[in-house]
Amino acid sequence: MNILYGVPGEGMGHATRSKVIIDFLLAQNHDVQVVSSSRAYQFLNKNFPKRVHEIEGMHFAFKDSKVSKTGTVLLNVRNASKLLFQNFAEYLELKKNFKPDLVISDFETFTTLFAKKHDLPLISIDNMQVINRCKLDISIPASEKNNFSISKSIVKVKVPKADHYFISSFFDATVLKADTILVPPIVREAIINAQPQAGHHILMYQSSSNINKVTEVLHQIPEVTFYVYGFNKDLVNKNIIFKTFSEEGFVSDLASAKAVIANGGFSFISEAVYLKKPVYSFPLQDQFEQFVNAAYIEKLGFGRHFEQLSTDNLKAFLFDISKFNHNLASYSQKGNTVLFEKLKNYLETL
């Protein structure tokens, strides 16, 4: 089967989980062509040379460690002509050289439109659709109601009327719509093969915060060693060890961590839960999907949901680590076998 696969450029979680699925599809003798942009394109093109096509994607603008709605609109308006021209050129090239039988979208617009234009079967595989297609069993405060409404509207129109939705999730939710199933989080082979152990350091994955703020907070707990990724630095500053990213080093540090600190990104939190690491989560403001992930971390007793990084919050989190470890001990997931089995069975019906 010829499959066109779409991956957005924003957020490397889309790219890393899509790589897992693309590897599976290729092993099943499907011919897969991929479209993506930005860092995700670079990552996927390195892993699947001659299979990945670069398009111009939408981008987020950030200000004061949160998404700037006005900045995001202005940034994408400025890039609109480039987006339309490059994507139309890529559309013509794909149409001429590749005849898909099926389209899979990980919350990506170009491939969704391609499927609609050519009346092709469309499958959605992502975590975002939980906001629109499931009932969330969490309390949504008044401050998040508007973000919930906006996010639901965006998710609803992002990959509309797909033939089937596979929603990746580390928490249970009641499915409200047809042709929709929940599957466990899609995890990298390196995470599956990792040997988790209870270490003494805490791993922090962070790029949106101010490095001075991070340093100030972590220095207040000198008895703990922190490994910090995301600032593209190799530096030792008292009890903080800043590290540049490498997959092998990152996975090793995650597997041996005592706990993790992050915003609310789904992929990193899912990997931490898979390896049974307590999570301190402080979501980016105005990112409702991150709020949902952090809220479920607290609801399940896998960690804490805080509005910001602070010394007092971190001390409260550390105080309850044994409780989080107890709760995480009951989490169970057999790699990606559930998704692979259900996806294989579905493709056989087409």
GIFEN-V43147 format. One line per field, one symbol per residue. psi: psi as a letter, one per 30 degrees, with the letter a starting at -180 (. if undefined). burial: I if it has 24 or more other C-alpha atoms within 12 Angstrom, else O. A space follows every 50 residues. Layout:
BEGIN
psi=???
burial=???
END
This chain:
BEGIN
psi=kkkkkkklfkjfeeeeeeeeeeeeeefggkjkkkkalbeeeeeeeefikg fkkklklllkkkkhglkjeeeeeeefeegeeeeeeeeeeeeeeeeefkjk fkkkkihkeeeeeeeeeghlkkkkjafeffeeglkkhlkjleffeeeeee eeeeeefeikhlfkkjjkkflkljkfllhkkkllkjkleeeefkjkljaf lkkkjkfflkeeeeeeefffiffkkkjjlfghkjkkjcgkjkklkkeeee eeeefglellklbgkeeeeeeeeeghkkkjkjlkkgieeeeeeeeeeeef gfakjlflkleeeeeeeeegeeeeeeefffkkkibgeeeeeeeeeeeff.
burial=OIIIIIIIIIIIIIIIIIIIIIIIIOOOOOIIIIIIIIIIIIIIIOOIOO IIIIIIIIIIOOOOIIOOOOOOOOOOOOOOOOIOOOIOOIIOOIOOOOOI IIIIIIIIIIIIIIIOOOOIIIIIIIIIIIIIIIOIOOOOOOOIOOIIOO IIOOIIOIIIIIIIIIIIIIIIIOIOIOOIIIIIIIIIOIIIOIOIOOOO IIIIIIIIIOIOOIIOIIOOIOOIIIIIIIIOOOOOOOIIIIIOOOOOOI IIIIIIIIIIIIIIIIIIIIIIIIIIIIIIIIIIIIIIIIIIIIIIIIOI IIIIIIIIIIOOIIOOIIOOIOOIIOIIOOIOIOIIOOIIOOIOOOIOOO
END
